[in-house]
Amino acid sequence: MMSKTGFVAIPDEDHYWLANGRIPVCFLENDTDLKPMPSLQAVPHQEDLVAVDVEVRGGAIASIRPTGATDFPPQPAIERQVDLQQGLIWPGFVDMHTHLDKGHIWPRCPNPNGTFMGALETVRQDHGNWHPDELYQRMEFGLKCSYAHGTQAIRTHLDSFGPLGKTNFTVFDQLRRQWSDRLTLQAVCLVSLDYFLTPDGEPLAQLVANFGGILGGVAYMNKDIIAQLDQVFTLAKRYGLNLDFHTDESLDPEDITLRYVAEAALRHDFQGSITCGHCCSLSVQSPEVVEKTLSLVKAANIGIVSLPMCNLYLQDRRPAYTPRYRGVTILHELHHYGIPVALASDNCRDPFYAYGDHDGLEVFKQSARIGHLDRPFTHWPKSLASRPAQLMGLANMGTLAPGNWASLICFKARTLNELVARAQWDRVVLHQGKQIDTTLPDYSELDTLFT
């Protein structure tokens, strides 16, 4: 492994300053007195950035002051002043929708045709290879990548049919304990919702509760969808579990499982947290259908997580056909309706998505391009930070404020435009004030799994 990398070096001290940096104002608390730089709010930038000096003490943010207002101590303490050269400071990423158990099986079982159904069948056939040691190695590889890129919290969905549920949750729990000093990890069970109407449904809910997980599944349109959701909500209330669903991952305008989830939440007066992922079919429905669904989603206090890279890869794929639709949900409309929207990485190098590297910055960059989240960027950076943190119930994560841990990412990029334009391979990642090694694990670590 190489030594620590990055465009600046952070002193191995308990107390130092990140001087001459810039923070997107959306990462700051609403009551801050810090003001955006007028020169960058104007054309051509149209970006709300605050010029700051950030004081770090004891692994936490001690203060955030306007650049130039800090009375730095004289030498030799001045060596603890790190000049970021107007580089950006972000909180660590919060990646709230991943599939670590599927990750990096592409060399063994690529998607035969790039379709959603091809991915489902290919993964199902590969389940026989998922023994505990194999799972642990692939899932930890994903964690190493995420951590090196600057992620501080992850929620993963775990395939949970039959005995695989216990295997997956047991391996996940081992990793959660092993990585507890570096990453906050959550797990959601993943089955189709018809599973909850079988005798195995309640034992799965009990298993999830025993491991402190989240109850979830894939909602498909079918004649029993109401009964399936009623059972899921009943079990969630019985065992005190939050909920996280895959909904409407298609471009069929008749798919309205998100609406069914919202109606079930209201019917059961559910007070826990509910997140729904994908919601692709909203992008091809009429304004009247969308309006009805969003009003129910808002009333049910449901958060949405969009997975633009995976949906762009799978949706509207047909042989010898150029896709016409992006497959991404209606991000701007959801936000304007007051519904919290997070962005996440989803699958990585598996049959559902052939690419990816567990990098929150890649998610943001690709989402900005796919969903036109620029001109201006305004609040959208929050969708990789404070919004998913709130949906995951993680207090004081995803924002930059005195008292919060200094788990930060420093970029050489001086504006969001520069951030999106380049790879930012020289980013500096801090975990509780300490610079970490951002060297990525080599793919050769997984070679023994595919021979």
C-alpha positions in Angstrom: 0.0 0.0 0.0 1.2 3.5 -0.8 1.4 6.2 1.8 -1.2 8.9 2.2 -2.1 10.7 -1.0 -3.6 14.1 -1.8 -3.0 17.6 -3.1 -2.1 18.8 0.5 -0.7 17.0 3.5 -2.6 17.3 6.8 -0.5 17.5 9.9 -0.7 14.6 12.3 -1.8 16.9 15.1 -4.8 17.2 17.4 -5.3 20.9 16.5 -4.9 22.5 13.1 -6.6 24.7 10.5 -7.9 24.1 7.0 -7.3 27.6 5.7 -8.4 29.3 2.5 -11.0 26.7 1.6 -14.5 27.0 0.1 -17.7 25.2 1.3 -21.0 25.0 -0.7 -23.4 26.9 1.4 -26.0 24.0 1.3 -23.6 22.0 3.6 -23.8 24.7 6.4 -26.5 25.1 9.0 -29.3 27.4 8.2 -28.5 29.8 11.0 -24.9 30.5 9.9 -23.7 34.0 9.5 -21.3 33.0 6.7 -22.3 34.4 3.3 -21.6 33.2 -0.2 -19.0 34.9 -2.4 -20.8 37.4 -4.7 -18.2 37.0 -7.4 -19.0 33.3 -7.7 -22.8 33.8 -7.5 -22.6 35.8 -10.7 -22.4 34.5 -14.2 -20.7 32.4 -15.4 -20.4 30.4 -12.1 -23.8 30.8 -10.4 -22.5 28.9 -7.4 -23.1 29.5 -3.7 -19.7 29.0 -2.1 -18.4 30.4 1.2 -14.7 31.2 1.7 -13.7 29.7 5.0 -11.0 28.7 7.5 -12.0 25.5 9.3 -10.5 24.8 12.7 -10.1 21.1 13.6 -9.5 20.1 17.2 -9.8 16.7 18.8 -11.1 15.1 15.6 -14.0 17.5 15.4 -14.8 20.8 13.7 -14.0 23.5 16.3 -15.0 26.6 14.3 -15.8 27.8 10.8 -14.8 31.4 10.1 -14.6 33.6 7.0 -11.3 33.4 5.2 -9.0 36.1 6.5 -10.8 36.5 9.8 -8.8 33.9 11.7 -6.1 35.1 14.0 -3.6 32.3 13.4 -0.9 31.8 16.1 2.7 32.6 15.4 5.4 30.1 14.5 5.9 27.2 15.1 2.1 26.6 15.4 1.6 28.2 12.0 2.8 24.8 10.6 -0.6 23.5 11.5 -2.2 25.8 9.0 -3.0 24.0 5.8 -3.6 26.2 2.8 -6.3 24.6 0.7 -5.7 27.1 -2.1 -9.4 27.8 -2.4 -10.2 24.1 -2.7 -13.6 22.8 -1.8 -14.5 21.1 1.5 -17.3 18.6 1.6 -18.7 16.4 4.4 -18.0 12.7 3.8 -20.4 11.0 1.5 -23.5 9.1 2.7 -24.3 6.3 0.3 -27.7 5.0 1.3 -28.5 2.5 -1.4 -26.0 -0.2 -2.4 -25.8 -3.9 -2.9 -22.5 -5.0 -1.4 -23.4 -8.7 -1.5 -23.7 -8.6 -5.3 -20.6 -6.4 -5.8 -17.8 -7.3 -8.1 -19.2 -10.6 -9.4 -19.0 -9.3 -13.0 -15.8 -11.2 -13.9 -17.6 -14.4 -13.0 -21.1 -13.7 -14.3 -21.6 -10.7 -16.6 -25.1 -9.7 -17.7 -25.8 -11.7 -20.9 -27.8 -8.9 -22.6 -27.6 -5.9 -20.2 -31.3 -6.1 -19.3 -33.0 -6.1 -15.9 -34.4 -9.6 -16.4 -30.9 -10.8 -17.5 -29.5 -9.4 -14.3 -32.1 -11.0 -12.1 -31.5 -14.5 -13.6 -27.7 -14.2 -13.6 -27.5 -13.2 -10.0 -29.9 -15.9 -9.0 -27.7 -18.5 -10.7 -24.6 -17.1 -8.9 -26.1 -17.4 -5.4 -24.5 -20.8 -5.1 -21.1 -19.2 -5.0 -22.0 -16.9 -2.0 -20.4 -18.7 0.9 -19.4 -16.6 3.9 -15.7 -16.2 3.2 -16.4 -15.3 -0.5 -19.1 -12.8 0.6 -16.8 -11.3 3.2 -14.0 -10.7 0.7 -16.2 -9.1 -1.9 -18.2 -7.0 0.5 -15.0 -5.7 2.3 -13.5 -4.8 -1.1 -16.5 -2.6 -1.6 -16.0 -1.0 1.8 -12.4 -0.4 1.1 -13.3 1.5 -2.1 -16.0 3.5 -0.4 -13.9 4.5 2.5 -10.9 5.5 0.3 -13.2 7.7 -1.8 -14.5 9.5 1.3 -17.7 7.7 2.3 -18.6 7.7 6.0 -21.9 5.8 6.0 -23.5 3.1 3.8 -26.8 1.3 3.6 -26.8 -2.0 1.7 -29.6 -4.2 0.5 -28.9 -7.9 1.1 -30.6 -10.7 -0.9 -32.5 -12.6 1.8 -34.4 -15.6 0.3 -34.2 -18.7 2.4 -30.9 -19.6 4.1 -29.1 -16.8 2.2 -30.7 -14.2 4.4 -29.0 -15.5 7.6 -25.7 -15.9 5.7 -25.8 -12.4 4.3 -26.8 -10.7 7.5 -24.2 -12.7 9.5 -21.4 -11.7 7.2 -22.6 -8.1 7.1 -22.7 -8.0 10.9 -19.1 -9.2 11.0 -18.1 -6.4 8.7 -20.1 -3.8 10.6 -18.2 -4.7 13.8 -14.8 -4.8 12.0 -15.4 -1.4 10.3 -17.3 0.3 13.2 -14.4 2.7 13.8 -14.4 3.9 10.2 -17.9 3.5 8.6 -21.5 3.5 9.8 -23.2 0.6 8.2 -26.9 -0.4 7.8 -28.5 -3.4 6.1 -31.9 -4.0 4.5 -33.4 -7.4 3.6 -34.2 -7.8 -0.1 -36.9 -10.2 -1.3 -39.9 -9.8 -3.6 -42.9 -8.8 -1.4 -44.8 -12.0 -2.1 -42.2 -13.6 0.2 -43.9 -12.0 3.2 -47.1 -13.9 2.5 -45.3 -17.2 2.9 -44.4 -19.0 6.2 -40.9 -17.6 5.8 -42.0 -13.9 5.9 -42.2 -13.4 9.7 -39.0 -15.3 10.4 -37.2 -13.0 8.0 -38.6 -10.0 9.9 -37.4 -11.5 13.1 -33.9 -12.1 11.6 -33.8 -8.4 10.5 -34.8 -7.3 13.9 -32.2 -9.5 15.6 -29.5 -7.9 13.4 -30.8 -4.3 13.9 -31.6 -4.0 10.2 -34.3 -2.4 8.0 -37.2 -4.3 6.5 -37.5 -4.1 2.8 -38.2 -5.7 -0.5 -39.0 -5.3 -4.2 -42.5 -4.2 -5.0 -44.0 -5.5 -8.3 -47.4 -4.8 -9.7 -49.6 -7.9 -9.1 -53.1 -8.8 -7.8 -51.8 -9.3 -4.2 -49.8 -6.1 -3.9 -52.1 -4.6 -1.2 -52.0 -7.8 0.9 -48.3 -8.0 0.5 -47.7 -4.4 1.7 -50.2 -4.8 4.5 -48.2 -7.7 5.8 -44.9 -5.9 5.5 -46.2 -2.9 7.4 -47.8 -5.1 10.0 -44.4 -6.9 10.6 -42.5 -3.6 10.6 -44.8 -2.3 13.4 -44.6 -5.5 15.3 -40.8 -5.6 15.3 -40.2 -1.9 15.4 -38.5 -1.7 12.0 -38.0 1.0 9.5 -38.8 0.3 5.8 -36.9 0.6 2.5 -38.5 -0.5 -0.8 -37.5 -0.9 -4.4 -40.4 0.5 -6.3 -41.3 0.9 -10.0 -37.9 0.1 -11.5 -39.2 0.1 -15.0 -40.4 2.4 -17.8 -44.0 0.9 -17.7 -46.4 3.8 -17.0 -48.8 1.3 -15.4 -46.3 0.6 -12.6 -47.5 2.5 -9.5 -46.1 0.5 -6.6 -44.8 3.7 -5.1 -48.4 4.9 -4.7 -49.4 1.6 -3.2 -46.6 2.0 -0.6 -47.7 5.5 0.3 -51.4 4.4 0.6 -50.3 1.5 2.9 -48.2 3.8 5.1 -51.2 6.1 5.6 -53.6 3.2 6.1 -51.4 1.8 8.8 -50.5 5.2 10.3 -46.9 4.1 10.1 -44.6 6.3 12.2 -41.3 4.8 11.2 -39.0 5.9 8.4 -39.8 4.9 4.8 -37.6 5.2 1.8 -38.4 4.1 -1.7 -35.7 3.7 -4.4 -35.7 3.9 -8.2 -39.3 5.2 -9.0 -38.4 5.2 -12.7 -41.9 4.9 -14.0 -42.7 8.4 -12.7 -40.7 9.7 -15.7 -43.1 8.3 -18.2 -46.4 8.9 -16.5 -48.9 11.7 -17.2 -48.9 14.8 -15.0 -52.2 13.8 -13.5 -50.9 10.4 -12.4 -47.7 11.9 -11.1 -49.6 14.5 -9.1 -51.7 11.9 -7.4 -48.7 9.8 -6.5 -46.6 12.6 -5.2 -49.4 14.0 -3.0 -49.6 10.6 -1.3 -45.9 10.3 -1.0 -45.7 13.7 0.6 -48.5 12.9 3.0 -46.9 9.6 4.0 -43.5 11.3 4.6 -41.6 9.0 2.3 -38.1 9.8 1.2 -36.9 8.9 -2.3 -33.5 7.6 -3.3 -32.5 7.8 -7.0 -29.9 5.6 -8.6 -29.2 7.3 -11.9 -26.2 5.3 -13.0 -27.8 1.9 -12.7 -31.1 3.0 -14.1 -29.4 4.6 -17.1 -27.6 1.3 -17.7 -30.6 -1.0 -17.5 -33.7 0.9 -18.6 -34.8 1.1 -22.2 -32.2 -1.4 -23.3 -33.1 -3.5 -26.4 -30.8 -5.3 -28.9 -29.6 -3.0 -31.7 -31.6 -0.1 -30.4 -30.4 3.2 -29.1 -32.2 4.1 -25.8 -34.6 7.0 -25.9 -35.2 7.3 -22.2 -32.9 7.9 -19.3 -34.7 5.7 -16.8 -34.1 8.2 -14.0 -36.9 9.4 -11.8 -38.3 13.0 -11.8 -35.7 14.5 -9.5 -36.6 18.2 -9.9 -40.3 17.6 -9.5 -39.9 15.5 -6.4 -37.8 18.3 -4.8 -40.2 21.0 -5.7 -43.0 18.9 -4.1 -41.0 19.0 -0.8 -40.1 15.3 -0.9 -36.5 14.6 0.2 -34.4 13.1 -2.6 -31.1 11.3 -2.1 -28.7 10.0 -4.7 -26.8 6.8 -4.3 -24.5 4.4 -6.1 -26.6 1.2 -6.2 -24.9 -1.8 -7.8 -21.2 -2.0 -8.6 -19.5 -4.3 -11.1 -22.3 -6.9 -11.1 -25.0 -7.9 -13.6 -27.2 -4.9 -12.7 -24.5 -2.4 -13.4 -21.2 -3.4 -15.0 -19.2 -0.4 -13.8 -18.8 1.9 -10.7 -16.3 2.2 -8.0 -18.3 3.0 -4.8 -17.4 6.7 -5.3 -20.0 9.3 -4.1 -18.3 11.9 -6.3 -18.9 9.8 -9.4 -22.6 9.5 -8.4 -22.9 13.3 -8.0 -21.0 14.0 -11.3 -23.0 11.5 -13.3 -26.3 12.6 -11.7 -25.6 16.2 -12.5 -25.2 15.4 -16.1 -28.0 12.9 -16.4 -30.6 14.9 -14.4 -29.4 18.4 -15.2 -28.7 19.2 -11.6 -26.6 22.2 -12.5 -27.4 25.7 -13.6 -27.4 26.2 -10.7 -26.3 23.3 -8.5 -27.8 25.0 -5.4 -29.0 22.3 -3.0 -28.2 19.1 -5.0 -24.8 18.4 -3.3 -26.9 17.7 -0.1 -28.3 14.6 -1.9 -25.0 12.8 -1.3 -24.7 14.0 2.3 -27.3 15.5 4.7 -30.4 14.2 2.9 -29.4 10.5 3.0 -28.1 11.0 6.5 -31.5 12.3 7.6 -33.3 9.4 5.9 -30.9 6.9 7.6 -31.5 8.6 11.0 -27.8 9.7 11.3 -27.7 12.8 13.4 -25.1 15.5 12.7 -23.8 13.7 9.6 -23.6 15.3 6.2 -23.4 18.9 7.4 -20.5 21.1 8.4 -20.9 22.7 11.8 -18.9 23.2 14.9 -19.1 20.1 17.1 -19.5 17.7 14.2 -16.8 15.2 13.4 -14.2 16.4 11.0 -14.9 13.6 8.5 -14.3 15.6 5.5 -13.2 15.5 1.8 -11.0 18.3 0.5 -10.8 18.8 -3.2 -8.3 20.8 -5.2 -11.3 22.0 -7.3 -12.2 25.6 -6.5 -15.7 25.5 -7.9 -18.4 22.9 -8.4 -17.8 23.2 -12.2 -14.1 22.3 -11.7 -15.2 19.5 -9.3 -17.5 17.9 -11.9 -15.0 18.4 -14.8 -12.1 16.3 -13.4 -11.6 13.0 -11.7 -10.3 14.5 -8.4 -8.0 11.6 -7.9 -5.9 13.8 -5.6 -8.7 14.5 -3.0 -7.8 14.5 0.7 -10.0 12.4 2.9 -10.2 13.0 6.7 -11.7 10.6 9.2 -12.3 12.4 12.5 -9.6 14.9 11.7 -7.0 12.4 10.5 -5.9 12.1 6.9 -6.5 8.5 5.6 -4.7 6.6 2.9 -6.8 7.0 -0.3 -5.1 4.2 -2.2 -7.8 2.0 -3.7 -7.7 -1.8 -3.3 -6.3 -3.6 -6.4 -8.8 -5.7 -8.4 -6.2 -8.5 -8.2 -7.3 -9.0 -4.6 -10.4 -10.7 -5.9 -8.7 -12.9 -8.5 -8.9 -16.0 -6.4 -12.7 -15.8 -6.4 -12.9 -16.2 -10.2 -10.4 -19.0 -10.9 
